[in-house]
Amino acid sequence: MSLEAKVSEEMKKAMKSGEKVRLGALRMLRASIIEFNKSGAERKMNEEDEIKILNSAVKKRREAMEMYEKAGRTDLYENEKEELAVIEEFLPKQLSDDEVKQIIKGIIGQCGASSLKDLGKVMATVMKELKGKTDGKKVQEFAKELLS
């Protein structure tokens, strides 16, 4: 089932049950999907496009949560946190920190990386492999730690 179909189905459920926050998050996802379809890509949305849309939405929520937390707006922070949970339901299973570190170690060995100068090369390879399965900030953090 495509992301578009899943989101539409979940929207119907959220409307029936009166879950306003969930419905808001799903509407935002649907808007992103519609925007992609009207973008003139002239092709069907594939899994990579779906993950890109979901990751973008997750990133926006995390940034907003960070800003609200700094501003002391716990009400808005909680709203963003709930929306983030809804969006993450559609992402592939997220890897644990240990799994991410193991993959990074393997790629560092493959690339022959030895210092922080090789971070870009390592990050490019890791992010291709882990796209949608973990947060990019976390990958960068672990890669820096392992290369230093």
C-alpha positions in Angstrom: 0.0 0.0 0.0 1.4 3.4 -0.9 2.0 6.2 1.6 -0.8 8.2 0.0 -3.3 5.4 0.5 -2.1 4.7 4.1 -2.4 8.4 5.0 -5.9 8.6 3.5 -7.0 5.6 5.5 -5.6 6.9 8.7 -7.2 10.3 8.1 -10.6 8.6 7.9 -10.0 6.8 11.2 -8.7 10.0 12.9 -11.8 11.9 11.7 -14.2 9.3 13.0 -12.4 9.1 16.4 -12.0 12.8 16.8 -8.2 12.8 17.2 -7.4 16.4 16.3 -3.6 16.3 16.6 -3.3 13.1 14.7 -5.6 14.4 12.0 -3.5 17.6 11.7 -0.3 15.6 11.3 -1.9 13.4 8.6 -3.3 16.4 6.8 0.2 17.9 6.7 1.6 14.7 5.2 -1.2 14.6 2.7 -0.4 18.1 1.6 3.2 17.2 1.1 2.2 14.2 -1.0 -0.2 16.4 -3.1 2.6 18.9 -3.5 4.9 16.2 -4.8 2.3 14.9 -7.2 1.8 18.4 -8.6 5.5 19.2 -8.8 5.8 18.0 -12.3 8.0 15.0 -11.5 5.9 13.2 -14.2 6.4 9.9 -12.4 4.7 7.9 -9.7 6.0 8.5 -6.1 8.4 5.7 -5.2 9.6 4.5 -1.8 12.5 6.9 -1.8 10.2 9.9 -2.4 8.0 8.7 0.4 10.9 8.5 2.8 12.1 11.9 1.7 8.7 13.4 2.5 8.5 11.7 5.9 12.0 12.7 6.9 11.3 16.3 5.9 8.2 16.3 8.1 10.1 14.6 11.0 12.9 17.2 10.7 10.4 20.1 10.8 8.8 18.7 14.0 12.1 18.2 15.7 13.3 21.7 14.9 10.0 23.1 16.1 10.2 21.0 19.3 13.7 22.4 20.0 12.5 26.0 19.5 9.4 25.5 21.7 11.5 23.9 24.4 13.9 26.9 24.5 11.0 29.3 24.6 9.3 27.4 27.5 6.2 26.6 25.4 5.5 23.2 26.8 2.0 23.1 25.3 3.3 23.6 21.7 6.2 21.3 22.4 3.8 18.5 23.4 1.7 19.1 20.3 4.7 18.7 18.0 5.8 15.6 19.9 2.5 14.0 19.3 2.6 14.9 15.6 6.1 13.5 15.4 4.9 10.2 16.8 2.2 10.0 14.2 4.7 10.7 11.3 7.2 8.2 12.7 4.5 5.4 12.4 4.9 5.6 8.6 8.8 5.4 8.6 10.6 2.1 8.3 11.7 0.5 11.5 14.3 2.7 13.2 17.6 1.2 14.0 19.0 1.2 17.6 22.1 3.2 18.4 24.3 0.1 18.6 23.1 -1.1 15.2 23.9 2.3 13.7 27.4 2.4 15.3 28.1 -1.1 13.9 27.1 0.0 10.4 29.2 3.1 10.6 32.2 1.1 11.9 31.9 -1.3 8.9 31.7 1.6 6.4 34.7 3.3 8.0 36.6 0.1 7.4 35.4 -0.2 3.8 36.3 3.5 3.0 39.6 3.3 4.8 38.7 6.4 6.7 41.1 7.3 9.5 40.4 10.9 10.6 37.7 13.6 10.8 38.9 14.7 7.3 37.1 11.6 5.9 33.8 12.5 7.6 32.2 13.6 4.4 33.0 10.4 2.5 31.8 8.3 5.4 28.6 10.3 5.9 27.6 10.0 2.2 28.0 6.3 2.2 26.3 5.8 5.6 23.3 8.0 4.7 22.7 6.1 1.4 22.5 2.9 3.4 20.5 4.2 6.4 18.2 6.6 4.6 14.9 6.7 6.6 16.1 4.2 9.2 17.8 6.7 11.6 18.3 10.4 12.2 21.1 12.1 10.3 22.2 14.1 13.3 22.7 10.9 15.2 24.7 9.4 12.4 27.0 12.5 12.2 27.5 12.4 16.0 28.5 8.7 16.0 30.7 9.1 12.9 32.6 12.0 14.5 33.0 10.0 17.7 34.3 6.9 15.9 36.7 8.9 13.6 38.3 11.0 16.4 
